């Protein structure tokens, strides 16, 4: 890559950071109350909420990790595209209930929903806060690592310097404007990702001629040996339903992203930010459509890279995660500008989402569960302090402690689902779910997630898949054999929506 191209990419990415910072600082005028600062409750329409939801989920993992997994293992991760419709399903299944909770009580955090549904049960709220916070910090560190590595690669800065500059800016504007600024900047960053998606999808068909040509090229030769000494296994097995994974593992790749959307805090917190619950169908469409574009971008660049390797246009990759960079570099200058900016946007949007979520859980929900009362007029200041501490800590952890990032990363998507399903999904969908059932379910989830670091689960499935199933089963069983919880008329009406 020429120095002129690198300079243009850096300038374009810097422009996106400046615009994000400006939106965040401008948003401070809207964060006039603690409820607005923590939750942006009832303030936004379907486009802003839809784009920010998509951007919060479609992280750097989506744009870098998914193409790398498809390049390395073949077809199974393509199922991830189906999760675009899962976001619409999440809004249609839970959206009315979460908006209903915001209508009957002041809601600005997940802990507030927990309080209303389960009679201020501090054990449930505390365990939920701890597990979700660990997952959020893991995601936050992962996004910072990805963004810092990208900038360090382009400019040559040490990763710690890149992390401080880019994510230090993000921490400042997020701390100043809270969830209001977080949502609006994520919406802008989501728009950047969608534009890059459209450009790269068009480029895929222009370069390859379509999936038929990809299948023919990749399936017709067993392997490619590059001049760089790297060998890439190809052949028809890479393109079958399961790829190089066992069938049960590939099935998990399909189920977890789709079912898991319901339990992701990034999705739930955006539901009570809706200004008008009647806009939920429109929001569902925006989320599904935009995520489908970004997901197709990830799939297209993966198969585009496989096509380029199979046809000898580029050598086999040293690392699978280089797939999106290899394809964009082959397409040309305009693609490089958008793709590098989109990857940085994905990292920043997810990082700001998890920064606000984790700081709220620590400064508001966990302190409340522990019986620590913070005056309302000081809650925002305390949360800002937590944001700066979390932001600085995550930058250091992401750059200097790979093991810690890997450790926290295990509290990722599946772990968040295992923690939130008993509280929010079962709790809001099933009237019979009671405090004892949910408390046992989330306690089991917490313990098993800790034990999963030291035990090997049978069957070869990811640990979180088993933990989700056990936590849900325990919640349902204990709720059935214990006394039914009496609900207020208003709460019962919400669950019946």
VENQUIVEN-V626026 format. One record per pair of residues at least 4 apart in sequence whose ideal C-beta (glycine too) atoms are under 7 Angstrom apart, sorted by sequence separation. I is the first residue (numbers start at 1). J is the second residue. D is the distance in whole Angstrom. If there is no record, write none. Layout:
i={I I}
j={J J}
d={D D}
This chain:
i={1 3 4 5 6 7 8 9 10 11 12 13 14 15 16 17 18 19 20 21 22 23 27 32 33 34 35 36 40 44 45 46 47 48 49 50 51 52 53 54 58 60 61 62 64 65 66 67 68 69 70 73 82 85 86 87 88 89 90 91 94 95 96 97 98 99 100 101 108 110 111 112 113 114 121 122 123 124 125 126 127 128 129 130 131 132 133 134 135 136 137 138 139 140 141 142 143 144 145 146 147 148 149 150 151 157 159 160 161 162 163 164 165 166 167 168 169 170 171 172 173 177 178 179 180 181 182 183 184 185 186 187 188 189 190 191 192 193 194 195 196 197 198 199 200 202 203 204 205 209 211 212 213 214 215 216 226 234 236 242 245 247 248 249 250 251 252 254 255 256 260 264 265 279 280 281 282 283 284 285 286 287 288 289 290 291 292 293 294 295 296 297 298 299 300 301 302 303 304 305 306 307 318 322 323 324 325 326 327 331 333 334 335 336 337 338 339 340 341 342 343 344 345 346 347 348 349 350 351 352 353 354 355 356 357 358 359 360 361 362 363 364 365 366 374 378 379 380 381 382 383 384 385 386 387 388 389 390 391 392 393 394 395 396 397 401 402 403 404 405 411 412 413 414 415 416 417 420 421 422 423 424 425 426 433 435 436 437 438 439 440 441 442 443 444 445 446 447 448 451 457 461 463 464 465 466 467 468 469 470 471 472 473 474 475 476 477 478 487 488 489 490 491 492 1 31 36 44 61 102 107 115 152 157 176 205 208 238 242 245 274 308 309 317 360 361 367 374 410 420 421 422 433 461 487 30 31 35 101 106 107 118 151 152 208 225 238 261 274 308 317 427 457 36 70 105 152 174 237 243 309 328 329 367 397 398 426 69 70 173 174 223 224 242 328 374 397 223 274 317 457 114 115 149 152 223 224 66 105 114 148 151 223 328 427 452 101 173 222 314 30 221 222 66 111 114 148 101 148 151 324 364 423 452 218 219 314 422 219 313 110 111 148 305 449 144 147 308 363 364 422 423 448 147 218 219 363 422 218 302 305 110 301 305 308 445 448 144 301 304 360 363 419 422 215 359 362 301 419 444 445 359 418 444 359 442 441 444 359 418 441 355 358 441 53 415 440 441 355 440 355 438 411 437 440 437 437 433 436 437 434 437 418 426 433 436 421 432 414 432 434 415 418 422 426 414 418 421 422 434 435 414 417 421 434 432 418 422 414 431 42 41 431 431 41 41 428 39 39 38 39 35 38 35 34 234 232 59 64 60 59 232 224 230 231 60 224 230 60 228 230 266 218 227 230 269 214 218 221 226 183 217 226 211 214 218 224 265 214 217 213 217 198 201 194 197 201 204 208 197 200 204 207 194 197 201 208 190 194 197 200 204 193 196 200 207 203 56 52 55 203 132 52 55 48 52 55 58 199 200 48 51 54 199 43 52 55 40 44 48 51 199 200 38 39 40 51 37 38 37 196 37 40 195 196 10 36 9 10 196 31 196 31 6 21 25 28 17 24 28 31 192 193 24 27 30 31 192 25 265 17 21 24 25 193 264 24 27 28 192 193 260 263 27 260 263 110 265 189 268 24 27 256 260 263 23 110 256 263 110 189 190 189 23 24 263 23 263 186 262 74 75 20 23 74 75 107 75 76 186 76 185 186 20 75 94 19 20 74 76 93 73 74 98 102 182 73 86 90 182 73 82 86 89 90 99 80 98 99 76 79 83 87 94 98 182 79 83 86 99 16 77 82 95 76 80 90 94 179 83 99 170 174 178 87 91 96 170 174 170 174 96 167 171 95 91 150 91 92 91 150 150 88 91 88 147 88 87 88 147 87 146 147 85 84 87 143 57 84 143 144 84 143 57 175 252 256 56 252 81 84 139 140 249 175 248 53 174 175 248 252 53 81 140 246 80 81 139 140 171 53 171 52 81 136 140 171 49 78 136 137 136 49 167 49 133 133 167 44 70 132 133 39 43 44 45 41 44 67 71 164 41 42 43 62 66 70 129 163 39 40 42 46 50 54 58 39 45 49 53 67 71 51 63 67 71 163 46 50 54 58 62 129 130 163 46 50 54 129 67 47 51 160 46 50 54 125 126 129 159 125 126 125 126 71 122 72 71 144 148 109 144 148 68 71 68 111 137 141 145 111 140 144 145 68 109 110 65 67 109 141 64 67 111 137 141 64 145 63 142 141 141 142 138 137 138 138 139 134 138 135 134 135 63 64 63 131 135 135 60 63 62 131 132 60 59 60 132 58 59 131 132 60 59 128 56 55 56 128 56 124 114 118 117 113 117 124 121 124 128 131 124 127 131 119 123 127 118 121 124 131 127 118 38 12 16 38 9 13 1 5 9 13 16 20 8 12 16 5 9 13 97 94 34 37 34 38 34 116 104 104 104 101 100 97 100 97 97 96}
j={5 7 8 9 10 11 12 13 14 15 16 17 18 19 20 21 22 23 24 25 26 27 31 36 37 38 39 40 44 48 49 50 51 52 53 54 55 56 57 58 62 64 65 66 68 69 70 71 72 73 74 77 86 89 90 91 92 93 94 95 98 99 100 101 102 103 104 105 112 114 115 116 117 118 125 126 127 128 129 130 131 132 133 134 135 136 137 138 139 140 141 142 143 144 145 146 147 148 149 150 151 152 153 154 155 161 163 164 165 166 167 168 169 170 171 172 173 174 175 176 177 181 182 183 184 185 186 187 188 189 190 191 192 193 194 195 196 197 198 199 200 201 202 203 204 206 207 208 209 213 215 216 217 218 219 220 230 238 240 246 249 251 252 253 254 255 256 258 259 260 264 268 269 283 284 285 286 287 288 289 290 291 292 293 294 295 296 297 298 299 300 301 302 303 304 305 306 307 308 309 310 311 322 326 327 328 329 330 331 335 337 338 339 340 341 342 343 344 345 346 347 348 349 350 351 352 353 354 355 356 357 358 359 360 361 362 363 364 365 366 367 368 369 370 378 382 383 384 385 386 387 388 389 390 391 392 393 394 395 396 397 398 399 400 401 405 406 407 408 409 415 416 417 418 419 420 421 424 425 426 427 428 429 430 437 439 440 441 442 443 444 445 446 447 448 449 450 451 452 455 461 465 467 468 469 470 471 472 473 474 475 476 477 478 479 480 481 482 491 492 493 494 495 496 6 36 41 49 66 107 112 120 157 162 181 210 213 243 247 250 279 313 314 322 365 366 372 379 415 425 426 427 438 466 492 36 37 41 107 112 113 124 157 158 214 231 244 267 280 314 323 433 463 43 77 112 159 181 244 250 316 335 336 374 404 405 433 77 78 181 182 231 232 250 336 382 405 232 283 326 466 124 125 159 162 233 234 77 116 125 159 162 234 339 438 463 113 185 234 326 43 234 235 80 125 128 162 116 163 166 339 379 438 467 234 235 330 438 236 330 128 129 166 323 467 163 166 327 382 383 441 442 467 167 238 239 383 442 239 323 326 132 323 327 330 467 470 167 324 327 383 386 442 445 239 383 386 327 445 470 471 386 445 471 387 471 471 474 390 449 472 387 390 474 87 449 474 475 390 475 391 475 449 475 478 476 478 475 478 479 479 482 464 472 479 482 468 479 462 480 482 464 467 471 475 464 468 471 472 484 485 465 468 472 485 484 471 475 468 487 102 102 492 495 107 108 495 107 108 108 109 106 109 108 108 310 309 139 146 143 143 316 309 315 316 146 310 316 147 315 317 353 306 315 318 357 303 307 310 315 273 307 316 303 306 310 316 357 307 310 307 311 293 296 290 293 297 300 304 294 297 301 304 293 296 300 307 290 294 297 300 304 294 297 301 331 331 186 183 186 335 265 186 189 183 187 190 193 334 335 184 187 190 335 180 190 193 179 183 187 190 338 339 178 179 180 191 178 179 179 338 180 183 338 339 154 180 154 155 341 177 342 178 154 169 173 176 166 173 177 180 341 342 174 177 180 181 342 176 416 169 173 176 177 345 416 177 180 181 345 346 413 416 181 414 417 265 420 345 424 181 184 413 417 420 181 268 414 421 269 348 349 349 184 185 424 185 425 349 425 238 239 185 188 239 240 272 241 242 352 243 352 353 188 243 262 188 189 243 245 262 243 244 268 272 352 244 257 261 353 245 254 258 261 262 271 253 271 272 250 253 257 261 268 272 356 254 258 261 274 192 253 258 271 253 257 267 271 356 261 277 348 352 356 267 271 277 351 355 352 356 280 351 355 280 280 340 283 284 284 343 344 284 287 285 344 287 287 288 347 288 347 348 288 288 291 347 264 291 350 351 292 351 266 384 461 465 266 462 292 295 350 351 460 387 460 266 387 388 461 465 267 295 354 460 295 296 354 355 387 270 388 270 299 354 358 391 270 299 357 358 358 273 391 274 358 361 395 273 299 361 362 269 273 274 275 272 275 298 302 395 273 274 275 294 298 302 361 395 272 273 275 279 283 287 291 273 279 283 287 301 305 286 298 302 306 398 282 286 290 294 298 365 366 399 283 287 291 366 305 286 290 399 286 290 294 365 366 369 399 368 369 369 370 317 369 320 320 394 398 360 395 399 320 323 321 364 390 394 398 365 394 398 399 323 364 365 321 323 365 397 321 324 368 394 398 324 405 324 405 405 408 409 408 408 409 411 412 408 412 411 411 412 342 343 343 411 415 416 343 346 346 415 416 346 346 347 419 346 347 419 420 350 350 419 349 349 350 423 353 423 423 427 427 424 428 435 435 438 442 445 439 442 446 435 439 443 435 439 442 449 446 438 360 337 341 364 336 340 329 333 337 341 344 348 337 341 345 336 340 344 428 428 376 380 379 383 380 491 490 491 494 494 494 494 497 495 497 497}
d={5 6 6 6 6 6 6 6 6 6 7 7 6 6 6 6 6 6 6 6 6 6 7 6 7 6 6 6 6 4 7 5 6 6 6 7 6 6 7 6 4 5 4 5 6 6 6 6 6 6 7 7 7 6 6 7 6 6 6 4 6 6 6 7 7 7 7 6 6 6 6 7 6 6 6 6 6 6 6 6 6 6 6 7 7 6 6 6 6 6 6 6 6 6 6 7 6 6 6 7 7 6 6 7 6 4 6 6 6 6 5 5 7 7 6 7 7 6 6 6 6 3 7 6 7 6 6 6 7 6 6 7 7 7 6 6 6 6 7 7 6 6 7 6 6 6 6 6 7 4 6 6 6 6 5 6 5 6 7 7 4 6 7 7 7 6 6 7 6 5 6 7 6 6 6 7 6 6 6 6 6 6 6 7 7 6 6 7 7 6 6 6 7 6 6 6 7 6 6 6 6 6 7 5 6 6 6 6 6 4 7 7 6 6 6 6 6 7 6 6 7 6 6 6 6 6 6 6 6 6 6 6 6 6 6 6 6 5 5 5 6 6 6 6 6 6 6 6 7 7 6 7 6 6 6 6 6 6 7 7 6 6 6 6 5 6 6 6 6 6 4 7 7 6 7 6 6 5 5 5 5 6 6 5 6 6 6 6 6 6 6 6 6 6 6 6 7 6 6 5 7 5 6 6 7 6 6 6 6 6 6 6 6 6 6 6 7 6 5 7 6 7 7 6 6 5 7 5 7 4 5 5 5 5 7 6 5 6 5 5 6 4 6 5 7 6 4 5 7 7 6 7 6 6 4 6 4 5 6 7 6 5 7 7 5 5 7 6 7 5 6 5 5 6 5 7 5 6 7 6 5 5 6 6 5 6 5 4 6 6 5 6 5 4 5 6 6 6 7 6 5 6 7 6 5 5 6 6 5 5 4 4 6 4 6 4 5 7 6 6 7 5 5 6 5 6 4 6 4 6 6 6 6 7 5 6 6 5 4 7 7 6 7 4 6 6 6 7 5 7 3 6 5 7 6 5 4 5 6 6 5 7 6 5 6 6 6 5 5 5 6 4 6 7 6 5 5 4 5 6 4 4 4 5 4 7 5 5 6 7 7 6 6 5 7 5 5 3 6 7 6 6 7 5 5 7 4 7 6 3 5 7 6 7 5 5 6 6 6 7 6 5 4 6 5 3 4 7 7 6 6 6 5 6 4 6 5 4 6 7 6 6 7 5 6 5 6 6 3 4 6 6 6 4 7 6 5 7 6 6 6 4 6 7 6 4 6 4 7 5 7 5 5 6 6 7 5 7 6 4 6 5 4 7 7 5 6 6 5 4 7 5 6 6 5 4 6 4 6 5 5 7 6 5 7 5 5 6 7 4 6 5 5 7 6 7 5 6 5 4 6 6 4 5 6 5 3 6 7 6 7 4 5 6 7 6 6 4 6 5 4 5 7 6 6 5 6 4 6 7 4 7 5 6 6 6 6 6 6 7 5 4 5 6 5 6 5 6 3 5 4 6 5 6 4 5 7 6 6 6 6 5 7 7 6 6 5 5 7 4 6 6 6 4 7 4 6 6 4 6 4 5 7 5 4 7 7 6 5 7 6 6 4 5 5 7 5 6 4 5 4 6 5 6 6 6 5 6 6 6 5 6 6 6 4 6 7 6 3 5 6 5 5 6 4 5 5 7 5 6 6 7 4 7 5 6 7 4 6 4 6 4 6 7 5 5 4 5 4 6 6 6 6 5 5 5 5 7 5 6 4 6 5 6 7 7 6 6 5 6 6 7 6 7 4 5 7 6 6 4 6 6 4 7 7 6 6 4 4 4 6 5 7 6 5 6 4 7 4 5 6 4 4 6 4 6 7 4 6 7 5 6 6 7 4 7 7 6 6 6 5 6 4 4 7 6 6 5 6 6 5 6 6 6 4 7 3 5 6 5 6 4 6 6 6 5 4 6 5 7 6 6 7 6 7 6 5 6 5 5 6 6 7 6 6 4 4 5 4 6 4 6 4 5 5 6 7 6 5 5 5 6 7 6 4 6 7 4 3 5 5 6 4 7 6 4 5 5 4 7 6 6 5 5 7 7 6 6 6 5 7 4 4 7 7 5 4 5 5 7 5 6 6 4 4 4 6 7 5 4 3 5 4 7 5 6 7 7 4 6 5 5 5 6 6 4 6 6 6 6 5 6 6 3 6 5 5 6 6 6 4 4 6 6 6 5 7 5 4 6 5 6 7 6 5 5 4 6 6 7 4 7 7 4 6 6 4 6 5 4 6 6 7 5 7 7 7 5 6 6 7 5 5 5 6 5 6 5 7 6 7 5 6 5 5 5 6 6 6 7 6 6 5 7 7 6 5 6 6 5 5 4 6 6 5 5 7 6 7 4 7 6 6 4 6 5 7 5 4}
